[in-house]
Amino acid sequence: MTKLQKVIALSLILACLLSLTVHANTSWVTPDVIGNPNAEHTLTIWLHREFGPRAAVPASRELLIERMESWARKNPNVKVVIDMDMGSDKTHEYMTKLFESARAGNAPDIASLDSFYLGKFFEAENELKQKPQPIDQYMTQKELDNYFDAYREFCTAPDGTLRAHFYYTDARVLWYRKDLVETPPTTWDELIEMAKQLKAADPSIKEGFLTYGGRWENTTFNFWGPYWASGGKLVDDSGRPIFNEGENREKMLDIMRLLKRLVDEGIMPPSVVSLASTADVNAAIANSNPPFVLAGSWHSGSMPLVIGEEKFRNWDIALPPSLHGEEQVTGAGGWVKAIFTDDPIKRELAFSFIWHVYGDLKGMAMATVNSLPTFKDVVSDYAPLKNQPFLYKASTMLSNSQLRPTAAIYPEISRTLQIAFGEVIIGSKTPEKALDDAWKNVMDLYVE
């Protein structure tokens, strides 16, 4: 028996003894601590709020707490301290802080990462005092093979090791009022014409179309589907930015000109630049009664809480429209869990927490209460998913989806284009000027 195995065996014995002494009134899951507060071992975690004890969607929150308590009762010698609980509107600040913490060597033991940032950690590995640790040694081949290929490959580092658990995904979809629209538009020309007619016919429709327009990842990501469908590329195979070169420039200008046209033709209000979260968009839907919204599949969990179940029954989803009639494409995003501690005992305990709460069939099923699975067996075998019509329909759209590039420069591409999109929407810059300025900002930061 190795020294590590002896330590783990001793920990298990201590856990059994400790389980007999845990007070009957112990609260196993609070907003700050998961597990026995008097446990011998402590893990720290930075969480995406919607996948923690404070999740806004009641069904998701209840299942999360159930999974966390189940793990805690099985591991009474370990507690997980929630050092940060990040809302969706703070993603960029959160990811920047996590990267700098890993560089300085004070990252948490476990962290949630917006998936598009993972490549930045891979590429900067040599300059980080802490880096995402391999997790495949804790998994069976069957478990590894259960990921859809794209998600497993996305989390695989250049050395071939799996460095994160891609615990849920999502899709950008066109939400549309099925009581007003019999067949959803497949091109933006069709959407604009329908929106004009519906808005003119019904005074209660204050806006024809809404989407995120603030400084948030989804402001750009929502439009990558039409951009990719037209053949546009953000980076080349080496990770170098190319979105302002050759045909890619024209295709990106097509997206920006579309934004300008939506505003100029009175379909979308310039005020969408203030919409930088799921809650912002839901509130705008309630206030303006639009027939079309380009947003995430995850709105199925929160939108009815804001607009009411009766009104929500009038909504359905479709793939985002294409620019010129190309085959429609959507963007698939999501979050991953990574382990940053290099202590072998804490690493194994951290993985046990991640896998119990967010992995295997039950964990992934929990995650899909308000999102989409990355496991094959959840899509094929988990009956409750099929009882959620929006999520099940969105899961079928993953065959028409693309993941964001893992290039380290991608977060800066998105951030600068979020600003550029906003400038076009409010009319402070032409599409050409906004794109050229964004390109300069990105290339000033890019290092070969």
C-alpha positions, 0 to 999 in steps of 0.5 A: 500500500502506497503512502497516499493510499494509507493516508486516504484509508486513514481519512476514511476511517476517521470519516466513519468515526466522525460521522458518528459524532456529527451533531443532529442539527448540522446544516450540511449546506449553507450559502457559505459552507458545504459539509460538516463545519467541523471537518478535518479537511477544508477545500475552497471553491469559487462558484458560478452562482447558478450552480451553487446553493444560491441558484435562482431557479428553485428546481435547480437550487433544490437538486443542487443542495440535495446532491451537495448534502448527499456528498457531505453526508458521505464525506463528513471529514471534508467541508467545502468553503465557498470563497466566491459566489459569482453572478453571470453579469460579472463573468469577465471580472471573475475570470480575470481575477481567477487567472491572476490568482492562478498566476500568483499561486492563490487560486481556490482548490476548485473553480468554475470557469466559463468554458471559453477561458480554459484555453487561456489557462492552457496556453499560459501554463508555464507562467502560472503558479497553479494550473488546472490539474489532470482529472482523467486518472480518477475516471473510468474509460467508460466515463471518459467516453460518455462525454460528447467528443467535442466537450471532451476534446475541449477540456483536453490539454496539449499534453493529452490529459483531461483538465476540467469537467465540462458539466453543462452546456447551452445553446443560443436560440431564437425565442419566438411567440408561437401564438403570433408566429406560425413558422419561425423565421430562418433568415434575418430579412424574414425576422425583420419583416415579421417584426415590423408587421406584428409591431404595427398590428399590435400596440402592446408590442413595444419592441420587435426584437430584443437581445443582450447588448451590454458588456457580456459574453453573450452579446457577441456569442449570440451572433457567432452562429450567423457569423459561423454559418456564413463561413466567418472565422475568428481565429486561424488554426494557430489561434491568431486573430483573423476576424478582420482579414479578407472575407472574415472582415466582410462577414463580421461587417455583415453582423455589425450592419445587421445590428445597425439595421435592426435599430435603424428600422425600429425593430430593436431599441438602442437601449439593449446596450443596458442588457447585460444579464439573463435577469436584464433580458427577462425584465425587458421581455416583461416590459416590452412584449416582443415577438422575438428574442435572441437569447440562451436556452437557459431562459426556460428556467427563469423567464416564466418566473418573471413573465408568468407561466401563462404568458410563457406558454406562448413561447417556443424556440428555434435556431438563430436565423442565418444572414443569407439563407445558409444552414443555420448554426448556433453557438454552444457554451457552458461552464467547466469545473477545474481543480487547482490544488496540487496536493494529492489528497485534496485533489482526490477529495475535490474530484469526488465533490465535483463528480458527485455533485456535477458528474455521473448520471444524477449530477449531470441530470441535476445540471440539466434542470436549466441547461443541456448535458454534455453526457451521451447517456443523459440525452439518450436515457434520462427521461426527465430531460425529455419532459422538459420540452425547451431543453430537450428541443435545445439539446437536439440543436447541438448537432447544429452548434459550434463551440467557441475557439480555445485560443488564448486571445479569444476572451479579448476578441469577445471583450473588444467586440462587445464594445464595438457592437455596443458602439454600432447599436447606439450609433457612436461609430460606423460598423467599419470604424468600430471593427477597425478599432476593435481589431487594433485593440486585439492585435495590440494584445496579441502575442505570437 
